[in-house]
Amino acid sequence: MLAPADRAPTVQPTNFSVTIRQAGPISLLDVVGRLTSFEIGALRDAISRLLKQGRKNIVLNLSGLEYLDSSGIGELARVYVSVVKADGQMKVVGLSEKVEEILKITQLYQVFPEFPSEEAALESFPESSRKESL
């Protein structure tokens, strides 16, 4: 039997980040790494901060998302609902084949408006949403 000091750690350090960029009144979030139960708080906090600032039109760029588990799927659904409840819109770009397949299996692809590029997603917001509030 292994002594406690000889056991390998069960929690691996995560390599996950959420970077927020602004395009006028629209926020773009670059999600990079693995979205699992260990990282969902970072995404939730980023969305929460934006909504508190009144920034409720959001584009999630998932091109850097390498993996998501059931917790990550649930968190994507939760943040989408929180944005919609705040009278905002959330669009998604950059889905890898793997992530797109997961969204199809879970039927979430019907919920998330997906666009081929950030430009297309930005242009899909109503004209009034794309102008900076005075």
N, C-alpha and C positions, 0 to 999 in steps of 0.2 A: 504494500500500500504506500502511496506517495505521501510524504509529509506536506503539510499546508504550504510550506515555503517552496516546494518543488512543483506545485500546480501552476499551470499556465493561467493567466488572467482570462476570464470569460468575456469581458467587455473590451472590445477593441476601440482604439481612438477613432473618432469619426472624421471624415473629410467632407464637410458639408458647409455650404455658405449660401446666403441670400444677399444679393447686391441690389440696391434700389437705385434706379436712374429715373430722371424726370424728362418727359417730353411735353412741355407746357403743363397743363393740368392733369396729364395722364402719367401714371407711375408704371414703370417697367421693372419687373423683378426677375433677375437672373438667378435661377435655382440650379445649384451645381452640387453634384455628389450623390449620396444615397439618402433617400427620404424614408426613414424608418421611425420606430417609436422613440429612438434616442434623439432624433433631430426635429420632430414635428413642432416643438416649442419655438424654434427659431423662425419657422415660416409663419406660425400663428402670431408671434410677437410683431413681425414685420408688417403683416396685414393689419393687425390691431392698431399699430402706431399710425399707419397711413389713414385708416378710417377716422381715428381721433383727430387727425389734422384736416379732416374734410376731403381727403384725397380718395375718392371712391370709384374712380375709373382706373382699372388695373389690367396690365398685360403681363401674364406669367410666361417667361421664356424658359422652357424646360429642355432646351437643347443640351444643357450640361447635366441633366438628370440621368444618372447611371442606373439607378435601381429604386424601386419603391415597393414596400411591403403593404400588408393590409392596414397598418396604422397610417402609412403615408397616403394611401387611397382615401381612407376616412378623413384625414386632415384636409386633403384637396377638396373633398365634398363640403366639409365644415367651413373652410375659408370662403368657398364659393357662396354658400348660403349666407354667411355674415356680410359679404359684399352686397349681395342682392337685397338683404334686409335693410341695408343702409342706403337703398335706392341707387346703388352703383352697378357697374358692369365689370365682369372679369372675363377676359379673353385669353386664349392659350395659343402659343406658338412653339415650334421646335420639338414636336413630339418624335421621339425615336420610334422605330418599329416596335420595340419591346413595350415601351410605355403606351403607345397607341393600342397595342393588342390587349394590354391590361385594362385600359379604359373601355374597350369594346366588350371584353368578357364581363366586366362589372356594369355594363350599360351606361357608364358615366360619359361616354363619348356623345351621348344624346343631350347631356347637360352642359358640357363645356363648349362654348363657341371656339372652334379651332380655325386658325388662319395659317397660310403658307409662310408668312413673313411678318416681322414687326411692323413694317410699313403698311401692309394690308390690314393688320389688326388696328393700328392707329387710325387709319382712314375709315374704319367701320364704325367708329364712335360718331354720334351726331356732331355736326359742325359746331354747335353751341358748346359741346363738351370738350372740343379740341382747342378752344380759345381760353387763354388765361383769364381768370376772373379779375375784374378791376377793383 
